[in-house]
Amino acid sequence: IADVAGVSHGTVYTYFGSKEAILGQVIDELLVELQDDLRTSAKDPMARIEEANRRYLQAYRDNARLLQVIEQASVTDAGLGARLDAFRRRYHERVGAALRRLQEQGRIASDLPADVTATALCAMVEGFSRYWPQPLTDDINRTLTSLWVGALGLDAAA
């Protein structure tokens, strides 16, 4: 950081009290960027799911190494992990609210608890992002979207 900024190492610590504080700032900035990246504009539920999955897969791929560092650092500093957990919770709550709206409209199965369903489906995409080492393709996104649509009963209820 000091080298890139063109300052001495001591100067960096004038602004940050520790390495953890620096990482915390990086995490906060990353999460704001991810939040913006994950916003969708599609109105149709299937198109919205497809766009959200595509954006998530790409955002994760673009930031995979930093997200891995955050996960590792959170083992010894719970505060760092709490930031990522709070981000996940907010995202899952947003998805849950969208699912409740679709349930109210009769577009998806009403017997699925929206909060549990949102967390499970989001975790599927996040887990896939974490463990899929090969290039991302449209077929991958179509598969993940199909799994969402099938789990929600969207294709049958639409």
C-alpha positions in Angstrom: 0.0 0.0 0.0 2.8 2.4 0.9 4.7 1.6 -2.3 1.6 2.2 -4.5 0.7 5.4 -2.6 4.3 6.6 -2.8 4.7 7.1 0.9 6.7 5.6 3.7 5.3 2.6 5.6 5.0 4.8 8.7 2.8 7.2 6.9 0.3 4.5 6.2 -0.1 3.9 10.0 -0.8 7.6 10.4 -4.1 6.9 8.8 -4.7 3.3 9.9 -3.9 1.9 13.3 -3.2 -1.6 12.2 -3.2 -4.0 9.3 -6.7 -5.1 10.4 -7.9 -1.5 10.1 -6.6 -1.4 6.6 -8.3 -4.6 5.7 -11.5 -3.4 7.3 -11.4 -0.3 5.0 -10.8 -2.5 2.0 -13.7 -4.8 3.0 -16.1 -1.8 3.4 -15.2 -0.5 0.0 -15.5 -3.9 -1.6 -18.9 -4.5 -0.1 -20.2 -1.1 -1.3 -19.0 -2.0 -4.8 -20.5 -5.5 -4.6 -23.8 -4.1 -3.5 -23.9 -1.8 -6.5 -22.8 -4.6 -8.8 -25.6 -6.9 -7.6 -28.5 -4.5 -8.3 -30.7 -5.7 -11.1 -32.9 -3.8 -13.5 -35.0 -6.5 -15.1 -38.7 -6.5 -14.2 -39.6 -10.1 -15.3 -38.9 -12.5 -12.4 -37.0 -15.0 -14.6 -34.9 -12.3 -16.2 -34.2 -10.8 -12.8 -33.0 -14.1 -11.4 -30.8 -14.7 -14.5 -29.3 -11.2 -14.3 -28.8 -11.4 -10.5 -27.0 -14.8 -10.9 -24.9 -13.6 -13.8 -23.9 -10.4 -11.9 -23.1 -12.4 -8.7 -21.0 -15.0 -10.5 -19.0 -12.2 -12.2 -18.6 -10.1 -9.1 -17.4 -13.1 -7.1 -15.0 -14.1 -9.9 -13.6 -10.5 -10.1 -13.0 -10.4 -6.3 -12.4 -14.1 -5.4 -8.9 -13.6 -4.0 -9.9 -10.7 -1.8 -13.0 -12.6 -0.6 -10.8 -15.6 0.3 -8.5 -13.3 2.3 -11.5 -11.9 4.2 -12.7 -15.4 5.0 -9.3 -16.4 6.2 -8.8 -13.2 8.3 -12.2 -13.6 9.9 -11.0 -16.7 11.6 -8.8 -14.6 13.8 -10.7 -11.3 13.7 -14.5 -11.8 14.1 -15.1 -8.2 13.3 -13.9 -8.6 9.8 -16.1 -11.6 9.2 -19.0 -9.8 10.7 -18.9 -7.2 7.9 -19.2 -9.9 5.3 -21.9 -11.7 7.2 -23.9 -8.4 7.5 -23.6 -7.9 3.8 -24.9 -11.5 3.2 -27.8 -10.9 5.6 -28.8 -7.7 3.8 -28.6 -9.4 0.4 -30.6 -12.4 1.6 -33.2 -10.1 3.1 -33.6 -8.2 -0.2 -34.0 -11.5 -2.0 -36.5 -12.7 0.6 -38.6 -9.6 0.2 -38.6 -10.1 -3.5 -39.8 -13.7 -3.0 -42.5 -12.6 -0.7 -43.8 -10.1 -3.3 -43.8 -12.9 -5.9 -45.7 -15.1 -3.4 -48.3 -12.4 -2.8 -48.7 -12.1 -6.6 -49.2 -15.9 -6.9 -46.1 -16.2 -9.1 -44.2 -18.7 -7.0 -44.9 -21.4 -4.5 -46.5 -19.9 -1.3 -45.6 -22.9 0.9 -41.8 -22.0 1.0 -40.6 -19.7 3.8 -39.2 -16.8 1.8 -36.3 -16.2 4.2 -35.2 -19.8 4.3 -35.6 -20.1 0.5 -33.7 -16.9 -0.2 -30.8 -18.0 2.0 -30.6 -21.5 0.6 -30.7 -20.3 -3.1 -28.2 -17.5 -2.5 -25.9 -19.9 -0.6 -26.1 -22.3 -3.6 -24.8 -19.6 -6.0 -22.2 -18.3 -3.5 -21.0 -21.9 -2.9 -20.9 -22.6 -6.6 -18.9 -19.4 -7.2 -16.4 -20.4 -4.5 -15.7 -23.9 -5.8 -16.1 -23.6 -9.6 -12.6 -23.1 -11.0 -13.4 -23.2 -14.7 -14.5 -20.2 -16.9 -18.0 -18.9 -16.5 -20.3 -19.6 -19.4 -23.9 -18.8 -20.3 -24.7 -22.5 -19.8 -23.6 -22.3 -16.1 -25.8 -19.3 -15.5 -28.7 -20.9 -17.3 -28.3 -24.0 -15.1 -28.2 -22.0 -11.8 -31.2 -19.9 -13.0 -33.1 -23.1 -13.9 -32.4 -24.5 -10.4 -33.8 -21.2 -8.8 -36.9 -21.2 -11.1 -37.6 -24.9 -10.4 -37.1 -24.6 -6.7 -39.5 -21.6 -6.6 -42.1 -23.2 -8.9 -41.9 -20.1 -11.0 -42.2 -21.9 -14.3 -45.3 -23.7 -13.2 -46.9 -20.7 -11.5 -46.1 -18.1 -14.1 
